[in-house]
Amino acid sequence: MNTKDETNINSPLGVGGLQIILNPIGIIRTPHTDVKNMPIQPIAAEGIRGTIELLPEYAAGLKDIEGFSHLTLIYRFHKIEGYELEVVPFMDTVAHGIFASKAPKRPNAIGISTVKLLAVEGSILHIEQVDMLDGTPLIDIKPFYPRYDNRENVKIGWLEKNKNLPLDKLRSDERFK
């Protein structure tokens, strides 16, 4: 039976009395050691390769993953400290709510990127289109499936004015250090 505190959004335990603890399943290795001039989306990281070093206890979970060309990675922005509810995101000069942006300075500092899977060697996955810092803790891996993961007739809000920005302009600066 739930007590009032367990279901109160203002409870010290959080929404519904839940405390969420996420443990990394591996580490993402990339050539990016500094955020300056790093690609801000995987599409702008074409040709940039990295690896996922999955912890050995999760290796069995890779069964059949080599049949997918792309993977969606969920990871922690491990160099981000604190958060802001309004940010001036990359690709703009005006502030927007953090939930209307993909900026990394988020309340839970969780990132999502869909990358190309090149090869699997035991518990090492070779990937391309890496847009995260070296040493990024990996929280989860999901196969990308276009039928479920793509959408048509979407609205893209304030990003509409930047939808044709050249890929070489999709680079970070130091605003979220």
N, C-alpha and C positions, 0 to 999 in steps of 0.2 A: 504494500500500500504506500502511495506517495504521500509525503508530508508537504506542507505548504512550501517550505524552503526548497524542496527537491524540484518543484515545478515552477518556481518563481524565477523569471528572467533575471532578476536582480540578486539572486542567490550567489553567495561566494563561490559556489561550485559551478556557476554558469547556467546556461539554458537547460532547463529540465533536470538540473542537478547533475549534469554530465561533466566529467573532467576528461579531456581528450589527451591521450599520450600517444605520440607517434614516434616510432623507432625507425631509423634509417635501415633500408634493406641493402644499401650499397653506397658507393661513391661515384660521382660522375667526374671523369678526367677530361679536361679540355685544354687548349693552348691559351685560354684567356686567364691571365693572372691579375688583371686590373680592369675595372669597368670602363675606363675611358676608351672610347672608339670601338667598343664591343658591339656586335650585332644585337638589336633589341627584339628580334623575332627570328625564328628558325629559317624562314624564307629568305632572310638577308644573310644567312650563314652558309649558303651553298658552297660546297667544297671544303668547309671547315670540319675536320674530323675530331672525334674523341672516342672515349671508351666508357663503358659502365663496368665497374668492378663490383659485381654482386657478392654479397656475403655468402660463404659456402653453404650455410644452413638454408638458403633460399634457392639454390641452384636447381633443385627438382622442379621448381615453379616455372622454369624456362622451357619445359617440354613443349614442343611444337611451335615455339615462337619464331623459328627460322622461316616459317611459311608466310610471315607478314613482312611487307616492305617498309612499313612505318610503325612507330611506337609513340604513344603519348606518355611522357614522363611527368610525374608529379614530384616536386622537390622543394627543398627549403632554401630560401634566400638567406644563406648563412652569414653573410657579411652585413646584413641590414640590422640596424639598431633602432628600436622604436617604430612608430608609425605616424602617419598623418592622414586625417580624414579628407583633406583637400590638398591636391598636388597639382603642380604644373607638369604634366606628363611629357615624355619625349614626343616629338611631332606636334607640339603646340606651345603657345606662349601665354595661355590663360589657364587659371585654375579650374579643375573639375573635381568632383567627388572621387575618392579612391576607388569606389565600386563601379565608376563609369570610366575607369582607365585600367591599363595593364601595368601600371607603375609598381615597382617592387616594395615600396615602403608601406606595406599592408599590415592590418592588425595581426594576421597569422603568418605573414611572410612566406606564403606558399606560391610557387611558380608552376606553370604548366607549359610544356613545349612538345610539339609533335616533330619527331626526328626520323631520318631514314635509318633503317637497320641494314648494315652492310654484311655483317658476319657474326657468327656465334662460335666462340672457342671456350668450351667448358662454362665457367661462370663469368666470362668476359664477353661483353657485347660491343662490337665495333659499330659506331654510329656516325652520322654526318648531319650537318645543319645544327651544330651545337651553339647555343646562345646563352650559356650559363658559365659562371666562373669555375675554374679548376677547383676540385675538392668539394663540389656541391653535394650535400647529402641527398640521396635518392629516397623518396618515400614510397613510391609505387610505380609500376609499369602497366600500361594497358595497350592492347593492340588497337591500331587505328583501323576503323571500318567505315569507309565513305558513306555507305547507306545510312548509318546511324549517326555519324559524326559531322556530316556536312548539312547545311541548311540552305534553302532557296528563299528568295523574296525577303531578305533580311534588311533591317534598318541598322545603320552603323553610327548614329548620333553625330557627335562633333567630329568623328574621324572621316566623315564624308568628304570634307575639304582636303584631306590628305590621302585619299584612297589610291591615287596614282603617283604618289611620291616614289622616286627612283629607289630601288633596293639599297644602293650604296649610301643613301641618306638615312637609312634605318640603323643609326648608331647611337650608342649611349654617350653620355658625358658624365660629369661627376656630381650631378645634382642630388643623387640619392645615396651618396657615400655616408 
